[in-house]
Amino acid sequence: MTPSPAWLLLPAACFAATPALAVQYLTIEAAQKLLFPEASSFVSKPVRLDEAQKKFVEKSAGVRMRYREQPVWQAMAGDTPVGWFVLDEVYGKHEFITYAVALDVTGAVRGVEILDYRETHGGQIVNPKWRAQFEGRRHGAKLKLDDDIQNISGATLSCKHISEGVRRVLALHEVALK
């Protein structure tokens, strides 16, 4: 048997070390149960913003809204509302990051979960300690990278865009879910 040429080993090693382009961490249903373990049901209540609401969200959050309709579920424990589950996407560096924000009935963040991560770098945002920075935050919080939200080296764009997305979700609550 003829040995492989040595020059083929380096490209093969680089290919083997390349991280996966897409990772699904959670389904929507799994994220709902994780963020609202006490909930017995989730009632779909998509939010469709009018022009004035859209402008409020964009001005308040400092980022534009790509879509007027936002997937939202009201978490229920029996007949009692316990919060809101908001599904969102932000652009990473090249691909979308699908994440969810859980808000309690007053509009404070209960948690943030990453559902799908499609980038080759920056996946460190799935770290629970990093995501915990958002807990308890309300509309009006800065949520600015390197200010009140810590950056992760190698995940700067993912950190920045998730922070902007959470700001947008909090503004959405302020204008449409309160």
KOLZADREN-663504 format. One record per residue: residue in one letter; x, y negated, z of N, C-alpha, C in turn. Coordinates in Angstrom, 2 decimals. Example, Ala and Ser with C-alpha at 12.3 -4.5 7.8 and 13.67 -1.06 7.14 Angstrom:
2
[atom "A"; [13.19; 5.69; 7.80]; [12.30; 4.50; 7.80]; [13.20; 3.30; 7.80]],
[atom "S"; [12.85; 2.25; 7.08]; [13.67; 1.06; 7.14]; [12.90; -0.03; 7.87]],
END
This chain:
178
[atom "M"; [0.84; 1.17; 0.00]; [0.00; 0.00; 0.00]; [0.89; -1.24; 0.00]],
[atom "T"; [0.57; -2.22; -0.82]; [1.37; -3.43; -0.95]; [0.96; -4.42; 0.13]],
[atom "P"; [1.91; -4.99; 0.88]; [1.57; -5.97; 1.91]; [1.03; -7.25; 1.28]],
[atom "S"; [0.15; -7.96; 1.99]; [-0.41; -9.22; 1.52]; [0.67; -10.28; 1.50]],
[atom "P"; [0.64; -11.19; 0.53]; [1.62; -12.28; 0.52]; [1.46; -13.13; 1.78]],
[atom "A"; [2.59; -13.56; 2.34]; [2.58; -14.34; 3.58]; [1.82; -15.65; 3.44]],
[atom "W"; [1.83; -16.25; 2.24]; [1.17; -17.54; 2.05]; [-0.35; -17.43; 2.21]],
[atom "L"; [-0.92; -16.26; 2.19]; [-2.35; -16.09; 2.38]; [-2.76; -16.09; 3.86]],
[atom "L"; [-1.79; -15.88; 4.73]; [-2.11; -15.79; 6.15]; [-2.57; -17.12; 6.73]],
[atom "L"; [-1.94; -18.23; 6.35]; [-2.31; -19.53; 6.90]; [-3.74; -19.92; 6.51]],
[atom "P"; [-4.14; -19.87; 5.24]; [-5.53; -20.19; 4.91]; [-6.52; -19.27; 5.61]],
[atom "A"; [-6.19; -18.02; 5.72]; [-7.08; -17.07; 6.40]; [-7.23; -17.42; 7.87]],
[atom "A"; [-6.14; -17.82; 8.51]; [-6.18; -18.19; 9.93]; [-7.01; -19.46; 10.12]],
[atom "C"; [-6.86; -20.42; 9.21]; [-7.64; -21.66; 9.31]; [-9.12; -21.39; 9.14]],
[atom "F"; [-9.47; -20.53; 8.20]; [-10.87; -20.20; 7.96]; [-11.46; -19.51; 9.18]],
[atom "A"; [-10.73; -18.63; 9.78]; [-11.21; -17.89; 10.95]; [-11.40; -18.81; 12.15]],
[atom "A"; [-10.63; -19.91; 12.23]; [-10.71; -20.82; 13.37]; [-11.77; -21.90; 13.17]],
[atom "T"; [-12.38; -22.00; 11.98]; [-13.37; -23.02; 11.71]; [-14.66; -22.69; 12.47]],
[atom "P"; [-15.17; -23.64; 13.28]; [-16.39; -23.37; 14.02]; [-17.60; -23.25; 13.10]],
[atom "A"; [-18.62; -22.61; 13.59]; [-19.85; -22.45; 12.82]; [-20.47; -23.82; 12.56]],
[atom "L"; [-21.13; -23.95; 11.43]; [-21.74; -25.22; 11.07]; [-23.09; -25.44; 11.74]],
[atom "A"; [-23.77; -24.40; 12.13]; [-25.09; -24.56; 12.73]; [-25.26; -23.58; 13.88]],
[atom "V"; [-25.72; -24.13; 15.00]; [-26.00; -23.29; 16.15]; [-27.38; -23.67; 16.67]],
[atom "Q"; [-28.25; -22.68; 16.79]; [-29.54; -22.93; 17.42]; [-29.41; -22.48; 18.87]],
[atom "Y"; [-29.50; -23.45; 19.77]; [-29.39; -23.14; 21.19]; [-30.73; -22.74; 21.78]],
[atom "L"; [-31.79; -23.44; 21.34]; [-33.12; -23.20; 21.90]; [-34.19; -23.37; 20.83]],
[atom "T"; [-35.27; -22.66; 20.97]; [-36.46; -22.93; 20.17]; [-37.23; -24.04; 20.89]],
[atom "I"; [-38.22; -24.58; 20.22]; [-39.05; -25.61; 20.87]; [-39.71; -25.04; 22.12]],
[atom "E"; [-40.26; -23.85; 21.99]; [-40.97; -23.24; 23.13]; [-40.03; -22.98; 24.30]],
[atom "A"; [-38.82; -22.51; 24.02]; [-37.86; -22.25; 25.10]; [-37.44; -23.54; 25.78]],
[atom "A"; [-37.24; -24.60; 24.99]; [-36.87; -25.90; 25.57]; [-38.01; -26.45; 26.43]],
[atom "Q"; [-39.25; -26.27; 25.97]; [-40.39; -26.74; 26.77]; [-40.42; -26.07; 28.13]],
[atom "K"; [-40.27; -24.75; 28.15]; [-40.31; -24.01; 29.42]; [-39.12; -24.34; 30.31]],
[atom "L"; [-37.97; -24.58; 29.70]; [-36.78; -24.94; 30.47]; [-36.93; -26.31; 31.13]],
[atom "L"; [-37.48; -27.26; 30.38]; [-37.61; -28.62; 30.89]; [-38.84; -28.82; 31.79]],
[atom "F"; [-39.86; -27.98; 31.60]; [-41.08; -28.05; 32.42]; [-41.45; -26.65; 32.90]],
[atom "P"; [-40.69; -26.07; 33.82]; [-40.98; -24.70; 34.26]; [-42.35; -24.56; 34.93]],
[atom "E"; [-42.87; -25.64; 35.48]; [-44.16; -25.59; 36.17]; [-45.35; -25.70; 35.20]],
[atom "A"; [-45.09; -26.04; 33.95]; [-46.18; -26.25; 32.99]; [-46.81; -24.93; 32.58]],
[atom "S"; [-48.13; -24.97; 32.46]; [-48.86; -23.78; 32.00]; [-49.23; -23.91; 30.52]],
[atom "S"; [-49.19; -25.14; 30.00]; [-49.48; -25.34; 28.58]; [-48.83; -26.63; 28.09]],
[atom "F"; [-48.72; -26.72; 26.77]; [-48.18; -27.90; 26.10]; [-49.16; -28.28; 25.00]],
[atom "V"; [-49.74; -29.47; 25.12]; [-50.75; -29.93; 24.19]; [-50.08; -30.86; 23.17]],
[atom "S"; [-50.14; -30.47; 21.90]; [-49.55; -31.28; 20.84]; [-50.28; -32.60; 20.72]],
[atom "K"; [-49.53; -33.69; 20.83]; [-50.09; -35.03; 20.71]; [-49.12; -35.90; 19.90]],
[atom "P"; [-48.98; -35.60; 18.60]; [-48.04; -36.38; 17.79]; [-48.39; -37.87; 17.84]],
[atom "V"; [-47.38; -38.70; 17.89]; [-47.57; -40.14; 17.97]; [-47.30; -40.74; 16.60]],
[atom "R"; [-48.27; -41.47; 16.08]; [-48.09; -42.19; 14.83]; [-48.10; -43.68; 15.16]],
[atom "L"; [-46.97; -44.33; 14.93]; [-46.82; -45.74; 15.28]; [-47.34; -46.65; 14.17]],
[atom "D"; [-48.01; -47.72; 14.59]; [-48.37; -48.75; 13.61]; [-47.15; -49.66; 13.44]],
[atom "E"; [-47.23; -50.62; 12.57]; [-46.08; -51.46; 12.25]; [-45.58; -52.24; 13.48]],
[atom "A"; [-46.49; -52.77; 14.27]; [-46.09; -53.53; 15.47]; [-45.38; -52.63; 16.48]],
[atom "Q"; [-45.89; -51.41; 16.68]; [-45.25; -50.47; 17.60]; [-43.87; -50.07; 17.09]],
[atom "K"; [-43.77; -49.81; 15.80]; [-42.49; -49.44; 15.19]; [-41.46; -50.55; 15.41]],
[atom "K"; [-41.87; -51.78; 15.18]; [-40.95; -52.92; 15.38]; [-40.55; -53.04; 16.85]],
[atom "F"; [-41.49; -52.81; 17.77]; [-41.16; -52.85; 19.20]; [-40.10; -51.81; 19.54]],
[atom "V"; [-40.32; -50.58; 19.07]; [-39.37; -49.50; 19.37]; [-37.99; -49.84; 18.80]],
[atom "E"; [-37.95; -50.29; 17.56]; [-36.66; -50.60; 16.92]; [-35.94; -51.74; 17.64]],
[atom "K"; [-36.67; -52.78; 18.00]; [-36.04; -53.92; 18.71]; [-35.60; -53.51; 20.11]],
[atom "S"; [-36.47; -52.80; 20.81]; [-36.18; -52.40; 22.18]; [-35.01; -51.41; 22.26]],
[atom "A"; [-34.98; -50.46; 21.34]; [-33.94; -49.42; 21.36]; [-32.68; -49.85; 20.63]],
[atom "G"; [-32.80; -50.82; 19.74]; [-31.64; -51.27; 18.98]; [-31.27; -50.32; 17.86]],
[atom "V"; [-32.18; -49.44; 17.48]; [-31.96; -48.51; 16.37]; [-33.25; -48.39; 15.57]],
[atom "R"; [-33.10; -48.07; 14.30]; [-34.30; -47.98; 13.46]; [-34.96; -46.61; 13.61]],
[atom "M"; [-36.23; -46.59; 13.30]; [-36.98; -45.34; 13.28]; [-37.07; -44.87; 11.84]],
[atom "R"; [-36.66; -43.63; 11.60]; [-36.74; -43.09; 10.24]; [-38.17; -42.68; 9.90]],
[atom "Y"; [-38.92; -42.25; 10.89]; [-40.28; -41.75; 10.65]; [-41.25; -42.47; 11.59]],
[atom "R"; [-42.44; -42.69; 11.11]; [-43.47; -43.32; 11.94]; [-44.12; -42.32; 12.89]],
[atom "E"; [-44.07; -41.04; 12.54]; [-44.71; -40.03; 13.38]; [-43.66; -39.27; 14.17]],
[atom "Q"; [-43.93; -39.11; 15.46]; [-43.00; -38.44; 16.37]; [-43.68; -37.21; 16.96]],
[atom "P"; [-43.05; -36.03; 16.87]; [-43.63; -34.84; 17.51]; [-43.56; -34.96; 19.04]],
[atom "V"; [-44.71; -34.90; 19.68]; [-44.81; -35.06; 21.13]; [-45.81; -34.03; 21.66]],
[atom "W"; [-45.50; -33.48; 22.82]; [-46.42; -32.58; 23.52]; [-46.60; -33.11; 24.93]],
[atom "Q"; [-47.82; -33.02; 25.44]; [-48.05; -33.34; 26.84]; [-47.95; -32.04; 27.62]],
[atom "A"; [-47.08; -32.02; 28.61]; [-46.90; -30.85; 29.46]; [-47.99; -30.88; 30.53]],
[atom "M"; [-48.67; -29.74; 30.68]; [-49.77; -29.65; 31.63]; [-49.54; -28.51; 32.62]],
[atom "A"; [-49.82; -28.78; 33.88]; [-49.84; -27.74; 34.91]; [-51.31; -27.59; 35.28]],
[atom "G"; [-51.95; -26.61; 34.66]; [-53.41; -26.50; 34.79]; [-54.04; -27.67; 34.07]],
[atom "D"; [-54.83; -28.47; 34.80]; [-55.48; -29.65; 34.21]; [-54.70; -30.93; 34.50]],
[atom "T"; [-53.55; -30.80; 35.15]; [-52.78; -31.97; 35.57]; [-51.60; -32.23; 34.62]],
[atom "P"; [-51.53; -33.43; 34.04]; [-50.37; -33.77; 33.22]; [-49.12; -33.87; 34.10]],
[atom "V"; [-48.01; -33.27; 33.64]; [-46.76; -33.35; 34.39]; [-45.66; -34.07; 33.61]],
[atom "G"; [-45.95; -34.43; 32.36]; [-44.96; -35.18; 31.61]; [-45.13; -35.03; 30.11]],
[atom "W"; [-44.11; -35.50; 29.41]; [-44.09; -35.50; 27.96]; [-42.84; -34.80; 27.45]],
[atom "F"; [-43.02; -34.02; 26.41]; [-41.91; -33.35; 25.73]; [-41.83; -33.97; 24.34]],
[atom "V"; [-40.71; -34.64; 24.05]; [-40.55; -35.35; 22.78]; [-39.43; -34.69; 22.00]],
[atom "L"; [-39.75; -34.23; 20.79]; [-38.77; -33.62; 19.90]; [-38.26; -34.69; 18.96]],
[atom "D"; [-36.95; -34.74; 18.78]; [-36.36; -35.78; 17.95]; [-35.13; -35.25; 17.22]],
[atom "E"; [-34.70; -35.98; 16.23]; [-33.46; -35.69; 15.51]; [-32.66; -36.97; 15.37]],
[atom "V"; [-31.36; -36.84; 15.53]; [-30.45; -37.95; 15.23]; [-29.40; -37.42; 14.27]],
[atom "Y"; [-28.80; -38.32; 13.57]; [-27.75; -37.96; 12.65]; [-26.45; -37.84; 13.44]],
[atom "G"; [-25.73; -36.74; 13.29]; [-24.43; -36.60; 13.94]; [-23.40; -37.36; 13.12]],
[atom "K"; [-22.46; -36.67; 12.56]; [-21.51; -37.30; 11.63]; [-21.98; -37.02; 10.20]],
[atom "H"; [-22.37; -35.77; 9.95]; [-22.80; -35.39; 8.61]; [-24.18; -34.75; 8.59]],
[atom "E"; [-24.61; -34.19; 9.70]; [-25.86; -33.42; 9.75]; [-26.72; -33.88; 10.92]],
[atom "F"; [-27.97; -33.42; 10.91]; [-28.88; -33.76; 12.00]; [-28.64; -32.91; 13.24]],
[atom "I"; [-28.88; -33.52; 14.39]; [-28.87; -32.85; 15.68]; [-30.32; -32.88; 16.16]],
[atom "T"; [-30.89; -31.73; 16.41]; [-32.26; -31.66; 16.93]; [-32.17; -31.53; 18.44]],
[atom "Y"; [-32.88; -32.39; 19.15]; [-32.84; -32.38; 20.61]; [-34.23; -32.71; 21.14]],
[atom "A"; [-34.40; -32.51; 22.42]; [-35.67; -32.82; 23.07]; [-35.42; -33.62; 24.33]],
[atom "V"; [-36.34; -34.52; 24.61]; [-36.29; -35.31; 25.84]; [-37.56; -35.01; 26.62]],
[atom "A"; [-37.40; -34.68; 27.89]; [-38.54; -34.48; 28.78]; [-38.68; -35.73; 29.64]],
[atom "L"; [-39.87; -36.28; 29.65]; [-40.18; -37.45; 30.47]; [-41.21; -37.07; 31.51]],
[atom "D"; [-41.04; -37.56; 32.73]; [-42.08; -37.31; 33.74]; [-43.27; -38.23; 33.45]],
[atom "V"; [-44.31; -38.16; 34.25]; [-45.52; -38.95; 33.99]; [-45.28; -40.45; 34.10]],
[atom "T"; [-44.23; -40.86; 34.77]; [-43.93; -42.29; 34.89]; [-43.02; -42.79; 33.77]],
[atom "G"; [-42.50; -41.87; 32.95]; [-41.63; -42.27; 31.85]; [-40.15; -42.13; 32.12]],
[atom "A"; [-39.78; -41.54; 33.25]; [-38.36; -41.32; 33.57]; [-37.90; -40.01; 32.92]],
[atom "V"; [-36.66; -39.99; 32.48]; [-36.11; -38.79; 31.84]; [-35.95; -37.68; 32.88]],
[atom "R"; [-36.54; -36.54; 32.59]; [-36.35; -35.34; 33.42]; [-35.17; -34.53; 32.94]],
[atom "G"; [-34.95; -34.56; 31.62]; [-33.85; -33.80; 31.06]; [-33.76; -33.97; 29.56]],
[atom "V"; [-32.60; -33.60; 29.03]; [-32.34; -33.63; 27.60]; [-31.76; -32.27; 27.23]],
[atom "E"; [-32.29; -31.67; 26.19]; [-31.77; -30.38; 25.72]; [-31.45; -30.47; 24.24]],
[atom "I"; [-30.34; -29.86; 23.85]; [-29.96; -29.78; 22.44]; [-30.55; -28.47; 21.91]],
[atom "L"; [-31.34; -28.56; 20.85]; [-31.95; -27.37; 20.27]; [-31.10; -26.82; 19.12]],
[atom "D"; [-30.76; -27.68; 18.16]; [-29.96; -27.27; 17.01]; [-28.81; -28.25; 16.82]],
[atom "Y"; [-27.61; -27.69; 16.68]; [-26.42; -28.50; 16.43]; [-25.79; -28.01; 15.14]],
[atom "R"; [-25.67; -28.89; 14.17]; [-25.24; -28.48; 12.83]; [-23.88; -29.02; 12.42]],
[atom "E"; [-23.17; -29.66; 13.31]; [-21.87; -30.26; 13.00]; [-20.73; -29.29; 13.29]],
[atom "T"; [-19.56; -29.57; 12.70]; [-18.39; -28.74; 12.98]; [-17.66; -29.20; 14.23]],
[atom "H"; [-17.86; -30.44; 14.65]; [-17.21; -30.99; 15.84]; [-18.25; -31.68; 16.71]],
[atom "G"; [-17.94; -31.84; 17.98]; [-18.79; -32.61; 18.87]; [-19.82; -31.81; 19.62]],
[atom "G"; [-19.79; -30.51; 19.50]; [-20.77; -29.66; 20.17]; [-20.68; -29.71; 21.69]],
[atom "Q"; [-19.69; -30.43; 22.21]; [-19.56; -30.54; 23.68]; [-20.75; -31.26; 24.31]],
[atom "I"; [-21.60; -31.89; 23.50]; [-22.76; -32.57; 24.07]; [-23.76; -31.60; 24.69]],
[atom "V"; [-23.59; -30.31; 24.43]; [-24.48; -29.34; 25.09]; [-24.11; -29.15; 26.56]],
[atom "N"; [-22.99; -29.70; 26.98]; [-22.54; -29.60; 28.37]; [-23.60; -30.20; 29.29]],
[atom "P"; [-24.13; -29.42; 30.24]; [-25.17; -29.92; 31.14]; [-24.76; -31.16; 31.91]],
[atom "K"; [-23.48; -31.25; 32.28]; [-23.01; -32.41; 33.04]; [-23.12; -33.68; 32.21]],
[atom "W"; [-22.80; -33.60; 30.93]; [-22.91; -34.78; 30.07]; [-24.38; -35.16; 29.90]],
[atom "R"; [-25.24; -34.21; 29.64]; [-26.66; -34.50; 29.43]; [-27.35; -35.00; 30.70]],
[atom "A"; [-26.82; -34.63; 31.86]; [-27.41; -35.06; 33.13]; [-27.32; -36.57; 33.33]],
[atom "Q"; [-26.45; -37.24; 32.59]; [-26.34; -38.70; 32.70]; [-27.64; -39.43; 32.38]],
[atom "F"; [-28.52; -38.77; 31.63]; [-29.76; -39.39; 31.20]; [-30.88; -39.24; 32.23]],
[atom "E"; [-30.74; -38.30; 33.14]; [-31.81; -38.00; 34.09]; [-32.13; -39.22; 34.96]],
[atom "G"; [-33.42; -39.48; 35.09]; [-33.89; -40.60; 35.89]; [-33.91; -41.93; 35.15]],
[atom "R"; [-33.35; -41.98; 33.97]; [-33.31; -43.24; 33.21]; [-34.70; -43.57; 32.68]],
[atom "R"; [-34.95; -44.88; 32.59]; [-36.25; -45.37; 32.14]; [-36.05; -46.38; 31.01]],
[atom "H"; [-37.17; -46.77; 30.42]; [-37.12; -47.80; 29.38]; [-36.41; -49.04; 29.93]],
[atom "G"; [-35.51; -49.59; 29.15]; [-34.74; -50.75; 29.56]; [-33.33; -50.40; 30.00]],
[atom "A"; [-33.06; -49.12; 30.25]; [-31.69; -48.71; 30.60]; [-30.79; -48.94; 29.39]],
[atom "K"; [-29.55; -49.34; 29.65]; [-28.61; -49.62; 28.55]; [-28.38; -48.39; 27.67]],
[atom "L"; [-28.00; -47.31; 28.31]; [-27.64; -46.08; 27.61]; [-26.64; -46.37; 26.49]],
[atom "K"; [-25.60; -47.07; 26.85]; [-24.54; -47.44; 25.89]; [-23.30; -46.61; 26.18]],
[atom "L"; [-22.75; -46.08; 25.11]; [-21.53; -45.28; 25.20]; [-20.39; -46.11; 25.78]],
[atom "D"; [-19.63; -45.51; 26.68]; [-18.50; -46.14; 27.37]; [-18.93; -47.27; 28.29]],
[atom "D"; [-20.22; -47.41; 28.53]; [-20.72; -48.37; 29.50]; [-21.37; -47.57; 30.63]],
[atom "D"; [-22.61; -47.15; 30.43]; [-23.26; -46.31; 31.44]; [-23.41; -44.86; 30.99]],
[atom "I"; [-22.94; -44.56; 29.78]; [-22.90; -43.18; 29.29]; [-21.45; -42.86; 28.92]],
[atom "Q"; [-20.92; -41.79; 29.50]; [-19.54; -41.40; 29.22]; [-19.42; -40.79; 27.83]],
[atom "N"; [-18.33; -41.12; 27.18]; [-18.03; -40.53; 25.88]; [-17.31; -39.20; 26.09]],
[atom "I"; [-17.38; -38.35; 25.08]; [-16.60; -37.12; 25.05]; [-15.67; -37.23; 23.86]],
[atom "S"; [-14.38; -37.16; 24.11]; [-13.41; -37.23; 23.02]; [-13.68; -36.11; 22.02]],
[atom "G"; [-13.74; -36.48; 20.75]; [-14.04; -35.51; 19.71]; [-15.53; -35.37; 19.42]],
[atom "A"; [-16.35; -36.03; 20.24]; [-17.81; -35.97; 20.05]; [-18.42; -37.36; 20.09]],
[atom "T"; [-17.64; -38.37; 19.73]; [-18.08; -39.75; 19.87]; [-19.39; -40.04; 19.14]],
[atom "L"; [-19.48; -39.65; 17.88]; [-20.71; -39.94; 17.13]; [-21.91; -39.19; 17.69]],
[atom "S"; [-21.71; -37.95; 18.09]; [-22.81; -37.18; 18.68]; [-23.27; -37.84; 19.98]],
[atom "C"; [-22.34; -38.25; 20.82]; [-22.68; -38.92; 22.08]; [-23.43; -40.22; 21.82]],
[atom "K"; [-22.91; -41.00; 20.90]; [-23.51; -42.31; 20.57]; [-24.92; -42.13; 20.04]],
[atom "H"; [-25.10; -41.21; 19.12]; [-26.41; -41.06; 18.49]; [-27.45; -40.43; 19.41]],
[atom "I"; [-27.04; -39.50; 20.26]; [-27.98; -38.95; 21.25]; [-28.39; -40.06; 22.22]],
[atom "S"; [-27.45; -40.88; 22.65]; [-27.77; -42.00; 23.55]; [-28.77; -42.95; 22.90]],
[atom "E"; [-28.54; -43.28; 21.63]; [-29.47; -44.14; 20.91]; [-30.84; -43.47; 20.78]],
[atom "G"; [-30.84; -42.18; 20.52]; [-32.09; -41.46; 20.40]; [-32.89; -41.45; 21.68]],
[atom "V"; [-32.22; -41.26; 22.81]; [-32.93; -41.27; 24.10]; [-33.49; -42.67; 24.36]],
[atom "R"; [-32.73; -43.71; 24.02]; [-33.25; -45.08; 24.15]; [-34.52; -45.25; 23.30]],
[atom "R"; [-34.51; -44.69; 22.10]; [-35.66; -44.78; 21.20]; [-36.86; -44.03; 21.79]],
[atom "V"; [-36.63; -42.85; 22.37]; [-37.72; -42.08; 22.98]; [-38.30; -42.85; 24.17]],
[atom "L"; [-37.45; -43.48; 24.97]; [-37.95; -44.26; 26.10]; [-38.79; -45.46; 25.63]],
[atom "A"; [-38.37; -46.10; 24.54]; [-39.16; -47.20; 23.98]; [-40.48; -46.68; 23.41]],
[atom "L"; [-40.46; -45.50; 22.82]; [-41.68; -44.87; 22.30]; [-42.66; -44.64; 23.45]],
[atom "H"; [-42.15; -44.15; 24.57]; [-43.02; -43.94; 25.75]; [-43.63; -45.28; 26.17]],
[atom "E"; [-42.82; -46.30; 26.22]; [-43.27; -47.61; 26.66]; [-44.42; -48.13; 25.80]],
[atom "V"; [-44.34; -47.93; 24.51]; [-45.32; -48.51; 23.59]; [-46.50; -47.60; 23.27]],
[atom "A"; [-46.32; -46.27; 23.41]; [-47.37; -45.38; 22.92]; [-47.82; -44.28; 23.89]],
[atom "L"; [-47.05; -43.98; 24.93]; [-47.39; -42.85; 25.80]; [-47.78; -43.25; 27.22]],
[atom "K"; [-47.54; -44.48; 27.60]; [-47.83; -44.91; 28.97]; [-49.28; -44.73; 29.32]],
END
